[in-house]
Amino acid sequence: MAIDRRLEREREQLPLWLPVGIGSGIGIWQVTGDSGLVPLLIMSVSLVLFSVAIGLRRRLARLLVIAAITLIVGFAAISLKSASVAGPVMQKVWTGSLYGRVDKIEYMGARGVIRLEIATGEGQNLPPKIRLNLTQEQIGTASLNVGAIIQVRARLMPPNGPILPGSYDFARRAWFQQLGATGRALGPVAIVKSTAASNSIPEVRNFLTQHIIAQMPKGTGEIGAALITGDQANIDPVDAQAMRDSGMAHLLSISGLHVTAVVGFLFFLAGRVFALFPMVALRYPVPLLAAGFSALGAVAYTLLAGAEVPTVRSCIAALLILLAMALGREALTLRLVSAGAIIVLLFWPEAMAGPSFQLSFAAVATIVILHEAGWMKRWTERRDEALIARALRAIVALIVTGIAIEFILAPITLYHFHRTGMYSAFANVMAIPLTTFLVMPAQALALMLDLAGIGAPAWWIAGQGIEAILTLARSVSSLQGAVMMMPAMPLWAFVMMVFGGLWIGLLKSPARVGGLLPVAIGMWAMLSAPRPDVLVTSDGKHLAVSEPDGRVALLRARTGEYIQDMMLESVGTLSEPVNIEQWPGTHCSPDVCVISMRRGSREWSIMATRTAYAIPELEMAAACRRADIVVSDRWLPVSCQPKWIKADRGMLAESGGLAFFLPSGTVVSVNDENAHYPWVKAARTEPPINQ
């Protein structure tokens, strides 16, 4: 009964746990795959039977029944979504001629690439939907539009999974986007059947992106386009990295800030316009009409921006706020955030595992929880005081809110990206007002004035605002200690911190203090997570060794930027890597390197090949016997028997990339984490496609 009394005190907060239950069901699928269904059903039935045994009139019993239902709902949502998008996945690299219909075109100006999504149709023994990169030179002067039929020689490959444990899994994204292969064009594109430019949303988005880039001052239009259309593919990589390191990358991903600015602008504009017409203003409620107009604008903006999860979440929240205003209810509450989360989890359950969903909802929930606190309400309430005092009060509230958000979001960014900006709260104090009150209104005004061909002054104003934001980003990101990097934390540590944060944020009684314990345990595990001593990519071509202080050496001097970044993120270091020849205890020939490392109580020997030239079998066998770990991107003979692990092409094809932790004598592989996913199983068990 004591538990029931505690739950009674929290009765207003209990509905907020519905998305947590649904998300937990989705999370179980993420960890176990479809094999988790039977254990989940057993657990859920046990909860229901226990509830019946103690009496369904008790609040605890009803809560347990609801928990069991939400777990099953979440598991079912992601299982059904995964099954509904299942399709053929290419298993090996393929080169040949293909034809198909262009369904989507993306212009990636920063890389000089045009990216197509192509429906291949029947009769080619290819996945129904593929993604292809090409250049403008391969198209020539022809006009390529959505709906065109093209023929091209291409090199296709399976969607890439993580190259290292804990790194980005594109294969997952491709599965839910129904992409069966990706690749690049090898020659000119022949347009078999051309189409005229359409007024489809993707075409309008591409046109608007190019228009904004052309109209704004040089170097600012790419970010200006991202603010309006959500297209970040044209942003200079250096600028994009500066935005990330300064903690302002959220400005580039259309979410609550952008949708709020658009809805607020439309609500203000519509209210003033409707009030100009007495026949409308005297007969109908103007705020209700303005809210309806703003809702239509929010939906249109969401579709124009690509309907990504943060935009959809923000649009749902905006619609609920407008509905609450129309009904005379409190607009922004945790229940509204909870309702938005439930809608996203049911219709886009795959989004829960991604950083976008987690960062978006965590930030909004933090803002609402903070501003519902009594002390914050007292600080921000309106009062009769000088303008400067009000401005200072608002700035302090903004700084406190920014610090709170960054504290909450730091574990999420560290879990997914292994890095986070340390000064973002202070950078955003200036960047957010610039974006909300200068850049986006100026862009909106410029687009309207462009209808008459006089938008240039407004574009110039927007460009100056973006230039100020870029200057701020570059300055902040270059400061000492601006970026913190950490090696991958254990999944259980991340879950502990998330659960503890939810416990603290969603409860009102003194029991909320209990959430500090899982948060503290998770943070301890995060801060004490060891760096991997040796990293091996899934193809066996690249190897990195690291020291506990973060120093890193790479096997190949010409390691690509993407691979290098992934390795540095996995180690959790900002140190510049060196060539393996410069590493103490390393002896290299043109074909093989042998690295000696002391870890724990013993000396470890790692041998890695780095050319395709064959080594006499007897020499290789003798060298293998002296090594603890042998790494190669080719098949090694059976006679090669190291003391511990032979990571050659055969083994790596089964295991994926590897991370070695030598003091504990453990190794983690990509497929330890991913083997249960349907996209991994499909790539291994389906008959080969056009091989």
C-alpha positions as CSV (number, residue, x, y, z in Angstrom):
1,M,0.0,0.0,0.0
2,A,2.9,2.3,0.6
3,I,3.9,2.0,-3.1
4,D,0.3,2.9,-4.1
5,R,0.4,6.0,-1.9
6,R,3.7,7.0,-3.6
7,L,2.2,6.4,-7.0
8,E,-0.9,8.3,-6.1
9,R,1.3,11.4,-5.4
10,E,2.8,11.0,-8.9
11,R,-0.5,10.3,-10.7
12,E,-0.2,13.4,-12.8
13,Q,3.2,12.3,-14.0
14,L,2.5,8.7,-14.8
15,P,1.1,9.2,-18.3
16,L,4.5,10.8,-19.2
17,W,6.0,7.3,-18.9
18,L,4.0,5.9,-21.8
19,P,6.6,6.8,-24.5
20,V,9.3,5.5,-22.2
21,G,7.5,2.1,-22.1
22,I,7.1,2.1,-25.9
23,G,10.7,3.2,-26.4
24,S,11.9,0.4,-24.0
25,G,10.1,-2.1,-26.2
26,I,11.8,-0.7,-29.3
27,G,15.1,-0.8,-27.4
28,I,14.7,-4.5,-26.6
29,W,14.3,-5.1,-30.3
30,Q,17.5,-3.1,-30.9
31,V,19.5,-5.3,-28.6
32,T,17.9,-8.7,-29.4
33,G,16.2,-8.5,-32.8
34,D,13.2,-10.6,-33.4
35,S,14.6,-13.3,-31.1
36,G,13.6,-11.1,-28.2
37,L,9.9,-11.6,-28.8
38,V,9.5,-14.8,-26.7
39,P,11.4,-13.5,-23.7
40,L,9.4,-10.2,-23.9
41,L,6.1,-12.1,-24.1
42,I,7.1,-14.2,-21.1
43,M,8.0,-11.1,-19.1
44,S,4.9,-9.2,-20.1
45,V,2.6,-12.2,-19.2
46,S,4.4,-12.5,-15.9
47,L,3.8,-8.8,-15.2
48,V,0.1,-9.2,-16.0
49,L,-0.3,-12.4,-13.9
50,F,1.4,-10.7,-11.0
51,S,-0.9,-7.7,-11.3
52,V,-3.9,-10.0,-11.2
53,A,-2.6,-11.8,-8.2
54,I,-2.1,-8.5,-6.2
55,G,-5.5,-7.1,-7.4
56,L,-6.2,-4.9,-10.4
57,R,-7.8,-2.3,-8.1
58,R,-4.3,-1.4,-6.9
59,R,-2.6,1.4,-8.8
60,L,0.7,-0.6,-8.9
61,A,-1.1,-3.5,-10.6
62,R,-2.7,-1.3,-13.3
63,L,0.7,0.4,-13.8
64,L,2.4,-3.0,-14.4
65,V,-0.3,-4.0,-16.9
66,I,0.1,-0.7,-18.8
67,A,3.9,-1.2,-18.7
68,A,3.6,-4.7,-20.2
69,I,1.3,-3.4,-23.0
70,T,3.6,-0.5,-23.9
71,L,6.6,-2.8,-24.1
72,I,4.8,-5.1,-26.5
73,V,3.5,-2.1,-28.5
74,G,7.0,-0.8,-28.9
75,F,8.5,-4.1,-29.9
76,A,5.6,-4.7,-32.3
77,A,6.0,-1.2,-33.9
78,I,9.6,-1.7,-34.8
79,S,9.2,-5.4,-35.8
80,L,6.4,-4.5,-38.2
81,K,8.2,-1.5,-39.6
82,S,11.3,-3.6,-40.2
83,A,9.3,-6.4,-41.9
84,S,7.4,-3.9,-44.0
85,V,10.5,-2.3,-45.5
86,A,12.4,-5.6,-45.9
87,G,13.8,-6.0,-49.4
88,P,16.7,-7.6,-51.3
89,V,20.2,-6.5,-50.3
90,M,23.2,-6.8,-52.6
91,Q,25.8,-9.2,-51.2
92,K,28.9,-8.5,-53.1
93,V,30.4,-5.8,-55.3
94,W,28.8,-5.7,-58.8
95,T,29.9,-3.8,-61.9
96,G,27.7,-3.6,-65.0
97,S,25.2,-1.6,-67.0
98,L,21.8,-0.8,-65.4
99,Y,18.8,1.3,-66.2
100,G,16.0,2.7,-64.1
101,R,13.7,5.6,-63.2
102,V,15.1,8.5,-61.2
103,D,13.0,8.9,-58.0
104,K,15.1,11.5,-56.2
105,I,17.9,13.9,-56.9
106,E,20.2,15.5,-54.4
107,Y,22.9,18.1,-55.3
108,M,25.8,17.8,-52.9
109,G,27.8,20.9,-53.8
110,A,30.4,20.5,-51.1
111,R,31.6,17.3,-52.7
112,G,30.8,18.1,-56.3
113,V,28.4,15.1,-56.4
114,I,24.9,14.5,-57.6
115,R,23.2,11.7,-55.7
116,L,20.3,9.8,-57.3
117,E,17.8,7.3,-56.0
118,I,16.9,4.9,-58.8
119,A,14.1,2.4,-59.1
120,T,15.7,-0.4,-61.2
121,G,12.5,-2.2,-62.2
122,E,12.2,-5.9,-63.0
123,G,14.4,-8.0,-65.3
124,Q,17.8,-6.8,-64.1
125,N,18.2,-9.0,-61.0
126,L,19.1,-5.9,-59.0
127,P,17.6,-4.5,-55.8
128,P,14.5,-2.6,-56.6
129,K,15.9,0.7,-55.2
130,I,19.6,1.8,-55.3
131,R,21.5,5.0,-54.7
132,L,24.0,6.2,-57.2
133,N,26.6,9.0,-57.1
134,L,27.7,10.8,-60.2
135,T,29.1,14.1,-61.4
136,Q,27.7,16.9,-63.6
137,E,30.3,16.0,-66.2
138,Q,28.7,12.5,-66.5
139,I,25.3,14.1,-67.2
140,G,26.7,16.7,-69.6
141,T,24.4,19.4,-70.8
142,A,21.3,17.2,-70.7
143,S,18.5,18.1,-68.2
144,L,18.0,15.4,-65.6
145,N,14.7,15.5,-63.7
146,V,12.8,13.3,-61.4
147,G,11.0,10.6,-63.4
148,A,13.6,10.3,-66.2
149,I,14.7,6.9,-67.3
150,I,18.5,6.6,-67.5
151,Q,21.0,4.0,-68.4
152,V,24.5,3.9,-67.0
153,R,27.4,1.7,-66.3
154,A,28.0,1.6,-62.5
155,R,29.8,-0.1,-59.7
156,L,27.4,-1.2,-56.9
157,M,28.1,-2.6,-53.5
158,P,26.1,-3.6,-50.4
159,P,25.2,-0.7,-48.0
160,N,28.1,-0.4,-45.6
161,G,27.7,-1.4,-42.0
162,P,30.0,-0.1,-39.2
163,I,33.7,-0.4,-40.1
164,L,34.5,-0.5,-36.4
165,P,32.6,-1.5,-33.3
166,G,30.3,1.4,-32.3
167,S,30.8,3.4,-35.5
168,Y,28.1,4.7,-37.9
169,D,25.9,2.0,-39.4
170,F,24.7,3.1,-42.8
171,A,23.3,-0.3,-43.5
172,R,20.7,0.3,-40.9
173,R,19.6,3.6,-42.5
174,A,19.6,2.0,-45.9
175,W,17.4,-0.9,-44.7
176,F,14.6,1.5,-43.5
177,Q,15.0,3.6,-46.6
178,Q,14.7,0.3,-48.7
179,L,18.0,0.9,-50.4
180,G,19.5,-2.4,-51.5
181,A,22.8,-1.1,-52.9
182,T,24.9,2.0,-53.3
183,G,27.6,2.9,-55.7
184,R,28.9,5.3,-58.3
185,A,28.5,5.8,-62.1
186,L,31.6,4.7,-64.1
187,G,30.8,6.6,-67.3
188,P,28.4,9.0,-69.0
189,V,24.7,8.8,-68.2
190,A,22.4,8.1,-71.1
191,I,18.9,9.6,-70.7
192,V,16.6,7.0,-72.3
193,K,13.4,9.0,-71.6
194,S,13.5,12.6,-70.4
195,T,10.9,14.4,-68.4
196,A,10.1,18.0,-67.8
197,A,10.8,19.6,-64.4
198,S,7.9,19.0,-62.1
199,N,6.4,20.8,-59.1
200,S,7.1,17.9,-56.8
201,I,8.3,18.7,-53.3
202,P,11.9,17.3,-53.9
203,E,12.1,19.4,-57.1
204,V,10.9,22.5,-55.3
205,R,13.3,21.9,-52.5
206,N,16.3,21.6,-54.9
207,F,15.2,24.7,-56.8
208,L,14.8,26.7,-53.6
209,T,18.2,25.5,-52.3
210,Q,20.0,26.6,-55.5
211,H,18.1,29.9,-55.5
212,I,19.1,30.8,-51.9
213,I,22.8,29.9,-52.6
214,A,22.8,32.1,-55.7
215,Q,21.1,35.1,-54.0
216,M,23.0,35.3,-50.7
217,P,26.6,36.6,-50.3
218,K,29.3,34.0,-51.1
219,G,30.0,31.5,-48.4
220,T,26.8,32.1,-46.6
221,G,24.1,30.8,-48.9
222,E,24.9,27.1,-48.2
223,I,24.0,27.6,-44.5
224,G,21.1,29.9,-45.5
225,A,19.7,27.1,-47.6
226,A,20.1,24.6,-44.8
227,L,18.0,26.9,-42.5
228,I,15.1,26.9,-45.0
229,T,15.2,23.6,-46.9
230,G,17.2,21.5,-44.5
231,D,19.7,20.6,-47.3
232,Q,23.2,20.5,-45.6
233,A,25.0,18.8,-48.5
234,N,26.4,22.1,-49.9
235,I,28.0,23.3,-46.6
236,D,31.8,23.5,-46.6
237,P,33.1,20.6,-44.4
238,V,35.3,23.0,-42.5
239,D,32.4,25.2,-41.6
240,A,30.2,22.2,-40.8
241,Q,32.9,20.9,-38.4
242,A,33.3,24.4,-36.8
243,M,29.5,24.4,-36.2
244,R,29.7,21.0,-34.6
245,D,32.7,21.8,-32.4
246,S,31.1,25.0,-31.2
247,G,27.9,23.2,-30.3
248,M,25.8,25.1,-32.9
249,A,25.2,22.2,-35.4
250,H,21.6,22.0,-34.2
251,L,21.0,25.3,-36.1
252,L,21.6,23.4,-39.4
253,S,19.1,20.6,-38.6
254,I,15.6,21.9,-39.0
255,S,13.9,21.3,-35.7
256,G,12.1,23.2,-32.9
257,L,13.9,26.5,-33.4
258,H,13.2,26.8,-37.1
259,V,9.6,25.6,-36.9
260,T,8.9,27.9,-34.0
261,A,10.3,30.8,-36.0
262,V,8.2,30.0,-39.0
263,V,5.0,29.3,-37.1
264,G,5.5,32.5,-35.0
265,F,6.1,34.6,-38.1
266,L,3.1,33.2,-39.9
267,F,0.8,33.5,-36.8
268,F,1.9,37.2,-36.4
269,L,1.5,37.9,-40.2
270,A,-1.9,36.1,-40.5
271,G,-3.3,37.8,-37.4
272,R,-2.4,41.3,-38.7
273,V,-3.8,40.5,-42.2
274,F,-7.1,39.0,-41.0
275,A,-7.5,42.0,-38.7
276,L,-7.4,44.4,-41.7
277,F,-10.7,43.0,-43.0
278,P,-13.7,43.9,-40.8
279,M,-15.9,41.3,-42.4
280,V,-13.5,38.6,-41.1
281,A,-12.4,40.2,-37.8
282,L,-16.0,40.9,-36.6
283,R,-17.4,37.5,-37.6
284,Y,-14.7,35.0,-36.8
285,P,-12.1,34.6,-34.1
286,V,-8.9,36.0,-35.6
287,P,-6.5,34.0,-33.3
288,L,-8.2,30.8,-34.4
289,L,-7.9,31.7,-38.1
290,A,-4.2,32.7,-37.6
291,A,-3.6,29.4,-35.8
292,G,-5.1,27.4,-38.7
293,F,-3.0,29.3,-41.2
294,S,0.1,28.8,-39.2
295,A,-0.7,25.0,-38.9
296,L,-0.9,24.8,-42.7
297,G,2.4,26.7,-42.9
298,A,4.1,24.3,-40.4
299,V,3.0,21.2,-42.4
300,A,4.2,22.8,-45.7
301,Y,7.6,23.8,-44.2
302,T,8.0,20.2,-42.7
303,L,7.4,18.7,-46.2
304,L,9.7,21.2,-47.9
305,A,12.5,20.5,-45.4
306,G,12.4,16.7,-46.1
307,A,10.2,15.6,-43.2
308,E,13.2,14.4,-41.1
309,V,12.5,13.2,-37.6
310,P,13.4,16.5,-35.8
311,T,11.2,18.4,-38.2
312,V,8.3,16.0,-37.9
313,R,8.6,16.1,-34.1
314,S,8.7,19.9,-34.1
315,C,5.7,20.1,-36.5
316,I,3.7,17.8,-34.3
317,A,4.6,19.9,-31.3
318,A,3.7,23.1,-33.1
319,L,0.3,21.7,-34.2
320,L,-0.5,20.5,-30.6
321,I,0.5,24.0,-29.3
322,L,-1.7,25.7,-31.8
323,L,-4.6,23.4,-30.9
324,A,-4.0,24.0,-27.2
325,M,-4.1,27.8,-27.8
326,A,-7.3,27.4,-29.8
327,L,-8.9,25.5,-27.0
328,G,-7.6,27.9,-24.3
329,R,-5.3,25.4,-22.7
330,E,-1.7,25.7,-21.5
331,A,0.4,25.5,-24.7
332,L,3.8,23.9,-23.8
333,T,3.8,21.1,-21.3
334,L,5.5,17.7,-20.8
335,R,2.3,16.0,-21.9
336,L,2.6,17.7,-25.2
337,V,6.2,16.5,-25.5
338,S,5.1,13.0,-24.5
339,A,2.3,13.0,-27.1
340,G,4.7,14.0,-29.8
341,A,7.1,11.2,-28.8
342,I,4.4,8.6,-28.9
343,I,3.4,9.6,-32.4
344,V,7.0,9.5,-33.7
345,L,7.7,6.2,-31.9
346,L,4.6,4.5,-33.4
347,F,5.1,5.7,-37.0
348,W,8.9,6.0,-37.1
349,P,10.1,3.6,-34.4
350,E,13.5,3.2,-36.1
351,A,14.2,6.8,-35.3
352,M,14.5,6.0,-31.5
353,A,18.0,4.5,-31.9
354,G,19.3,7.6,-33.8
355,P,20.9,10.7,-32.2
356,S,18.4,13.0,-33.9
357,F,15.4,11.7,-32.0
358,Q,17.3,11.5,-28.7
359,L,18.8,14.9,-28.9
360,S,15.6,16.5,-30.1
361,F,13.3,15.2,-27.4
362,A,15.9,15.5,-24.7
363,A,16.5,19.2,-25.5
364,V,12.7,20.0,-25.6
365,A,12.0,18.0,-22.4
366,T,14.9,19.8,-20.6
367,I,13.5,23.2,-21.6
368,V,10.0,22.4,-20.4
369,I,11.1,20.8,-17.1
370,L,13.5,23.6,-16.3
371,H,10.9,26.3,-17.0
372,E,8.3,24.5,-15.0
373,A,10.5,24.6,-11.9
374,G,9.3,27.2,-9.3
375,W,12.6,29.0,-9.1
376,M,12.8,29.5,-12.9
377,K,9.2,30.7,-13.1
378,R,10.0,33.2,-10.4
379,W,13.1,34.4,-12.2
380,T,11.4,34.7,-15.7
381,E,8.0,36.1,-14.6
382,R,7.1,39.5,-16.0
383,R,7.6,42.4,-13.7
384,D,7.8,46.2,-13.7
385,E,11.5,46.9,-14.3
386,A,13.8,48.7,-16.7
387,L,14.4,47.4,-20.2
388,I,18.0,46.6,-19.4
389,A,17.1,44.6,-16.3
390,R,14.6,42.6,-18.4
391,A,17.2,42.0,-21.0
392,L,19.8,40.8,-18.5
393,R,17.2,38.6,-16.8
394,A,16.4,37.0,-20.2
395,I,20.1,36.5,-21.0
396,V,20.7,34.8,-17.7
397,A,17.7,32.5,-18.2
398,L,19.0,31.7,-21.7
399,I,22.5,30.9,-20.4
400,V,21.1,28.7,-17.6
401,T,18.8,26.9,-20.1
402,G,21.8,26.4,-22.5
403,I,24.0,25.0,-19.8
404,A,21.2,22.6,-18.7
405,I,20.6,21.4,-22.2
406,E,24.3,20.8,-22.9
407,F,24.6,18.9,-19.6
408,I,21.7,16.6,-20.6
409,L,22.8,16.3,-24.2
410,A,26.5,15.6,-23.6
411,P,26.1,11.9,-22.8
412,I,24.0,11.4,-25.9
413,T,26.5,13.2,-28.2
414,L,29.4,11.3,-26.6
415,Y,27.7,8.0,-27.0
416,H,26.9,8.5,-30.7
417,F,29.8,10.7,-31.8
418,H,32.4,10.3,-29.1
419,R,32.9,14.1,-29.0
420,T,31.0,17.2,-27.7
421,G,31.5,20.9,-27.6
422,M,32.3,22.4,-24.2
423,Y,31.4,26.1,-24.8
424,S,28.2,25.6,-26.8
425,A,25.9,27.1,-24.1
426,F,27.7,30.5,-24.4
427,A,28.0,30.3,-28.2
428,N,24.2,29.7,-28.5
429,V,23.4,32.7,-26.4
430,M,24.4,34.8,-29.4
431,A,23.7,32.4,-32.3
432,I,20.1,31.5,-31.4
433,P,18.8,35.1,-31.3
434,L,20.7,35.9,-34.5
435,T,19.1,33.0,-36.2
436,T,15.6,33.5,-34.8
437,F,15.2,37.3,-35.0
438,L,17.6,38.3,-37.8
439,V,18.5,35.6,-40.3
440,M,15.3,33.6,-40.7
441,P,13.0,36.7,-40.8
442,A,15.3,38.3,-43.3
443,Q,15.2,35.2,-45.5
444,A,11.4,35.0,-45.3
445,L,11.2,38.7,-46.3
446,A,13.7,38.1,-49.1
447,L,11.7,35.2,-50.5
448,M,8.5,37.3,-50.6
449,L,10.3,40.3,-52.1
450,D,11.8,38.0,-54.8
451,L,8.3,37.7,-56.2
452,A,8.8,41.3,-57.3
453,G,12.6,40.9,-58.0
454,I,13.7,43.2,-55.1
455,G,14.9,40.7,-52.5
456,A,18.6,41.5,-52.7
457,P,18.8,43.9,-49.6
458,A,17.1,41.3,-47.4
459,W,19.4,38.5,-48.7
460,W,22.4,40.7,-47.8
461,I,21.1,41.2,-44.3
462,A,20.6,37.5,-43.8
463,G,24.1,36.9,-45.2
464,Q,25.6,39.2,-42.6
465,G,23.8,37.4,-39.8
466,I,25.1,34.0,-41.1
467,E,28.6,35.5,-41.5
468,A,28.5,36.5,-37.8
469,I,27.4,33.0,-36.8
470,L,30.2,31.5,-38.8
471,T,32.7,33.8,-37.2
472,L,31.4,32.9,-33.8
473,A,31.6,29.2,-34.6
474,R,35.2,29.4,-35.9
475,S,36.3,31.4,-32.9
476,V,34.6,29.2,-30.3
477,S,35.8,25.9,-31.9
478,S,39.4,27.1,-31.9
479,L,39.5,27.8,-28.2
480,Q,41.6,25.6,-25.9
481,G,39.5,22.8,-24.6
482,A,36.5,23.6,-26.9
483,V,36.0,19.9,-27.8
484,M,35.9,16.9,-25.5
485,M,36.4,13.4,-26.9
486,M,36.0,10.1,-25.2
487,P,36.2,6.5,-26.3
488,A,33.0,4.5,-26.8
489,M,31.1,4.0,-23.6
490,P,29.2,0.7,-22.8
491,L,25.6,0.6,-23.9
492,W,24.5,-0.2,-20.3
493,A,26.2,3.0,-19.1
494,F,24.3,5.1,-21.6
495,V,21.0,3.3,-20.7
496,M,21.6,4.0,-17.0
497,M,22.2,7.7,-17.6
498,V,19.0,8.0,-19.7
499,F,16.9,6.1,-17.2
500,G,18.3,8.2,-14.3
501,G,17.6,11.4,-16.3
502,L,14.0,10.3,-17.0
503,W,13.5,9.4,-13.3
504,I,14.6,12.8,-12.2
505,G,12.8,14.7,-14.9
506,L,9.4,12.9,-14.9
507,L,8.8,12.6,-11.2
508,K,7.7,15.4,-8.9
509,S,8.1,13.8,-5.4
510,P,11.3,13.7,-3.4
511,A,11.7,10.1,-4.8
512,R,13.1,11.8,-8.0
513,V,16.5,12.1,-6.1
514,G,16.9,8.4,-6.5
515,G,17.6,9.0,-10.2
516,L,21.0,10.4,-9.3
517,L,22.3,6.9,-8.5
518,P,21.9,5.4,-12.0
519,V,23.2,8.7,-13.5
520,A,26.3,8.6,-11.3
521,I,26.9,4.9,-12.1
522,G,26.5,5.6,-15.9
523,M,28.8,8.7,-15.7
524,W,31.4,6.7,-13.8
525,A,31.3,4.0,-16.5
526,M,31.5,6.6,-19.2
527,L,34.5,8.4,-17.7
528,S,36.3,5.1,-17.0
529,A,35.7,3.5,-20.4
530,P,39.1,2.2,-21.7
531,R,40.5,3.2,-25.0
532,P,40.9,0.3,-27.4
533,D,44.6,-0.6,-27.8
534,V,44.2,-1.9,-31.4
535,L,41.6,-1.2,-34.0
536,V,41.1,-3.2,-37.2
537,T,38.6,-2.2,-39.9
538,S,36.2,-4.7,-41.4
539,D,38.3,-5.1,-44.6
540,G,41.5,-5.7,-42.8
541,K,43.3,-2.9,-44.7
542,H,43.5,-0.4,-41.9
543,L,44.9,-0.9,-38.4
544,A,45.5,1.7,-35.6
545,V,47.3,1.3,-32.3
546,S,46.8,3.7,-29.4
547,E,48.3,4.6,-26.1
548,P,46.3,5.3,-22.9
549,D,47.1,9.0,-23.3
550,G,45.4,9.1,-26.7
551,R,48.4,9.0,-29.1
552,V,47.6,7.0,-32.2
553,A,49.5,5.4,-35.1
554,L,48.1,4.2,-38.4
555,L,49.3,1.2,-40.4
556,R,49.0,2.9,-43.8
557,A,50.3,6.4,-44.5
558,R,47.5,7.1,-47.0
559,T,44.5,6.3,-44.8
560,G,41.5,8.1,-46.1
561,E,40.0,11.0,-44.1
562,Y,36.8,9.1,-43.3
563,I,38.6,6.0,-42.0
564,Q,41.0,8.1,-40.0
565,D,38.2,10.1,-38.4
566,M,36.4,6.9,-37.5
567,M,39.5,5.5,-35.8
568,L,40.2,8.7,-33.9
569,E,36.6,8.8,-32.7
570,S,36.7,5.2,-31.6
571,V,39.9,5.9,-29.6
572,G,38.4,9.2,-28.3
573,T,41.3,11.5,-29.1
574,L,42.1,14.8,-30.8
575,S,45.7,13.8,-31.3
576,E,47.1,13.8,-34.8
577,P,47.9,10.2,-35.9
578,V,51.5,9.3,-36.9
579,N,52.7,6.6,-39.3
580,I,53.3,3.3,-37.7
581,E,57.0,3.4,-38.6
582,Q,57.4,6.3,-36.0
583,W,55.8,4.2,-33.2
584,P,58.1,2.8,-30.5
585,G,58.7,-0.9,-30.7
586,T,57.7,-1.2,-34.4
587,H,59.7,-2.9,-37.2
588,C,58.4,-2.6,-40.7
589,S,59.4,-3.9,-44.1
590,P,57.5,-2.8,-47.3
591,D,55.1,-5.7,-46.8
592,V,54.8,-6.3,-43.1
593,C,54.9,-4.4,-39.8
594,V,55.5,-6.0,-36.4
595,I,54.4,-3.9,-33.4
596,S,55.4,-4.7,-29.8
597,M,53.2,-3.2,-27.1
598,R,53.4,-3.6,-23.3
599,R,49.9,-3.7,-21.8
600,G,49.1,-5.0,-18.4
601,S,51.6,-7.6,-17.2
602,R,52.9,-8.8,-20.6
603,E,54.3,-7.8,-23.9
604,W,52.0,-8.1,-26.9
605,S,53.1,-8.7,-30.5
606,I,51.0,-7.6,-33.5
607,M,51.8,-8.4,-37.1
608,A,50.0,-6.7,-40.0
609,T,50.5,-7.1,-43.7
610,R,50.0,-4.0,-45.9
611,T,50.6,-5.1,-49.5
612,A,49.2,-7.8,-51.7
613,Y,52.6,-9.4,-52.3
614,A,52.8,-13.0,-51.3
615,I,55.2,-14.0,-48.5
616,P,56.8,-17.5,-48.6
617,E,54.6,-19.8,-46.6
618,L,57.4,-21.0,-44.3
619,E,58.4,-17.5,-43.4
620,M,54.8,-16.5,-42.8
621,A,54.2,-19.5,-40.6
622,A,57.3,-18.8,-38.5
623,A,56.3,-15.1,-38.1
624,C,52.8,-16.0,-37.2
625,R,53.9,-18.3,-34.4
626,R,55.8,-15.4,-32.8
627,A,52.9,-13.0,-32.9
628,D,49.8,-12.8,-30.6
629,I,47.7,-11.1,-33.3
630,V,48.0,-11.3,-37.1
631,V,46.0,-8.8,-39.2
632,S,45.7,-9.0,-43.0
633,D,43.3,-8.0,-45.8
634,R,43.9,-11.3,-47.6
635,W,43.4,-14.9,-46.8
636,L,46.3,-16.3,-44.9
637,P,47.4,-20.0,-45.1
638,V,46.3,-22.5,-42.6
639,S,49.9,-22.8,-41.4
640,C,49.7,-19.2,-40.1
641,Q,48.8,-19.9,-36.4
642,P,49.3,-16.9,-34.1
643,K,49.1,-17.3,-30.3
644,W,45.7,-15.6,-30.1
645,I,43.8,-14.3,-33.2
646,K,44.3,-14.5,-36.9
647,A,42.2,-11.6,-38.3
648,D,42.5,-12.3,-42.0
649,R,39.9,-11.7,-44.8
650,G,38.1,-14.9,-43.9
651,M,37.7,-14.1,-40.2
652,L,36.9,-10.4,-40.8
653,A,34.2,-11.3,-43.3
654,E,32.4,-13.1,-40.4
655,S,33.3,-10.7,-37.5
656,G,33.5,-7.3,-39.1
657,G,35.8,-4.7,-37.6
658,L,37.6,-5.4,-34.3
659,A,38.6,-3.5,-31.2
660,F,41.2,-5.1,-29.0
661,F,41.5,-4.3,-25.3
662,L,44.8,-6.0,-24.4
663,P,45.1,-5.6,-20.6
664,S,41.8,-7.6,-20.2
665,G,42.5,-9.8,-23.1
666,T,39.2,-9.1,-24.8
667,V,38.1,-8.3,-28.3
668,V,34.9,-6.7,-29.5
669,S,33.7,-7.2,-33.0
670,V,31.1,-5.4,-35.1
671,N,29.0,-8.5,-35.5
672,D,29.0,-9.0,-31.7
673,E,26.7,-6.0,-31.7
674,N,25.0,-6.3,-35.1
675,A,24.6,-9.9,-36.1
676,H,21.0,-10.1,-35.0
677,Y,19.8,-7.3,-37.2
678,P,17.6,-8.2,-40.2
679,W,19.8,-6.2,-42.6
680,V,22.8,-8.2,-41.6
681,K,21.0,-11.5,-41.9
682,A,19.5,-10.5,-45.3
683,A,22.9,-9.7,-46.7
684,R,24.2,-13.1,-45.6
685,T,21.3,-15.5,-46.2
686,E,19.6,-14.2,-49.4
687,P,20.5,-15.7,-52.8
688,P,23.1,-13.5,-54.5
689,I,21.7,-10.6,-56.6
690,N,23.2,-10.4,-60.0
691,Q,26.6,-11.6,-58.9
